[in-house]
């Protein structure tokens, strides 16, 4: 609709602020009333920035060399056979390698100690490790319309957390089931209400070892991180790391990241 | 060398290597952990990290980012959002809600979608003829029509203007015909409303 030389010219002048004041104001009003024109103006503005972006190429090229460097440093040292005078040279070389490595380790240690900015914050750790729970196939074998618990799980998966909690609360009065508290905890955590999530996970793990015990502990640790209670989080993560279950490796990693 | 978040954002907006390296040193390993823990590889993490830095670059150059927490947390959240989108498009996790779990969620979504649009514009720009790319390149660098006429050896300013319009029109029509652009456009309208 807006494909004419004049309108293109006008949009360009408008973007560059080169229209006479009256026309600029009138054109602005036109943009405010026409979504199509607003889209067109945005497209023109974005095109200009998208086509000429020298900094983006610099970022890509710097990252390319950092990735390559990371891979070279990560490769094992080549251990080929050495003989005669070459061996003396290599021994000297090895000495320098060892000395240089020790120096690097020392520098690193000083940097780590002096650079608090490099330690992970609670928010970093939470964002990096929190993912919504993925259902296990056998948890949903029944028709979700018939079984309210499966209906609640479905709502949780859709992001309808309040609805999920409402259904689970209704069921809570009818039966005692670790799944109810587990999904209530998950829903509260997803809504950012970590304190209530902890209460529900606590109720869930009161049941003797169930399918949800370990996942509830994992999400409870994340909820404590969100609450900035690293001590509690770490104590749960240590238990999980020792359990050799589904969450042990992740728990160990996260615990180390929090140290 | 230490940087504040503001210095980092301004540095990234110019493609400053020192800022890129600093972000890499302080954040990349966490991104690797997240991606590997969610069905990805080191190569996926490299790809996602680069895409996220480009999102920040483009966003900062369009409208300065208002951080609600540390830049590193923001960057991880961007990586996470891009990764969920990618995994979802590979149909591994199509039932899972794409949550960023970060205060600036609408801004992050908007930033990623803007960056997707930029990538799409570039794709169609690169499909234009050499001459069209030359004309538009100079035009987007704010060269006047007189300069473009001289630099590209056109016979008159009027002819150069006509060619510029034809090239821009071709580019814009190609972009608008792309289904992905239509989706990105309608989603951005929804976010704003």
Interface residues (C-beta under 8 A of the other chain):
Chain A: X3 X5 X8 X16 X35 X39 X43 X46 X47 X48 X49 X50 X51 X52 X53 X54 X55 X56 X57 X58 X59 X60 X62 X63 X66 X67 X115 X117 X118 X120 X121 X123 X124 X126 X127 X128 X129 X130 X131 X132 X134 X157 X158 X159 X190 X192 X250 X253 X257
Chain B: X2 X12 X13 X14 X15 X16 X17 X20 X21 X24 X25 X26 X30 X31 X33 X34 X37 X38 X46 X49 X50 X53 X54 X57 X58 X61 X62 X69 X70 X72 X73 X76 X77 X80 X93 X95 X96 X97 X99 X101 X102 X114 X117 X118 X121 X122 X125 X136 X137 X140 X141 X142 X161 X162 X165 X168 X169 X171 X172 X173 X175 X185 X189
